[in-house]
């Protein structure tokens, strides 16, 4: 009987651990970038950001010409 109880406890523990899934690492900072069409940085074409909760938001297009406009610790 004890062996059956231990097996049941082990099975339930294993199922609970599997259901929880892997832990997700949250970002350390709330960041945001603005993107421009070329190296003159005169024409805004898009933005990209990520919140402390890990939510990503973006608009327009991303180019190599970017300026970080926000970088706040979470």
C-alpha positions in Angstrom: 0.0 0.0 0.0 2.8 2.4 0.8 4.5 1.7 -2.5 1.2 2.5 -4.3 0.8 5.8 -2.4 4.4 6.8 -3.2 3.9 6.0 -6.9 0.7 8.1 -6.9 2.4 11.0 -5.2 5.3 10.8 -7.7 2.9 10.6 -10.7 0.9 13.6 -9.5 4.1 15.6 -8.8 5.4 14.8 -12.3 2.2 15.8 -14.0 2.1 19.1 -12.1 5.7 19.9 -13.0 5.0 19.1 -16.7 1.8 21.3 -16.7 3.7 24.2 -15.3 6.0 24.3 -18.3 9.3 26.1 -18.5 9.7 29.4 -16.7 9.9 32.4 -19.0 12.6 35.0 -18.4 11.1 38.5 -18.4 13.1 41.5 -19.8 15.3 43.5 -17.4 14.3 46.8 -19.1 11.3 48.5 -20.8 12.9 49.4 -24.2 11.8 51.3 -27.2 13.4 52.2 -30.5 12.5 54.5 -33.4 13.5 53.6 -36.9 14.4 56.0 -39.7 14.7 55.6 -43.5 18.5 56.4 -43.8 21.5 57.8 -41.9 20.2 61.3 -41.9 17.5 60.3 -39.4 15.1 62.7 -40.9 12.3 60.4 -42.0 10.6 58.3 -39.2 9.5 54.9 -40.6 8.6 52.8 -37.6 9.1 51.8 -34.0 9.6 48.7 -31.8 9.2 48.3 -28.1 9.1 45.7 -25.3 7.5 46.1 -21.9 8.6 44.7 -18.6 5.9 42.1 -19.0 7.5 40.9 -22.2 4.8 42.3 -24.5 6.3 43.4 -27.9 4.6 46.3 -29.8 5.7 47.7 -33.1 4.6 49.8 -36.1 5.9 50.5 -39.5 9.2 49.0 -40.6 12.5 48.3 -38.9 15.8 49.5 -40.5 19.4 49.6 -39.5 18.9 53.3 -38.6 17.5 53.3 -35.2 17.6 55.4 -32.0 16.8 54.0 -28.6 14.2 56.3 -27.1 13.4 54.5 -23.9 15.4 52.2 -21.6 13.8 52.0 -18.1 14.7 49.3 -15.6 11.9 47.0 -14.7 
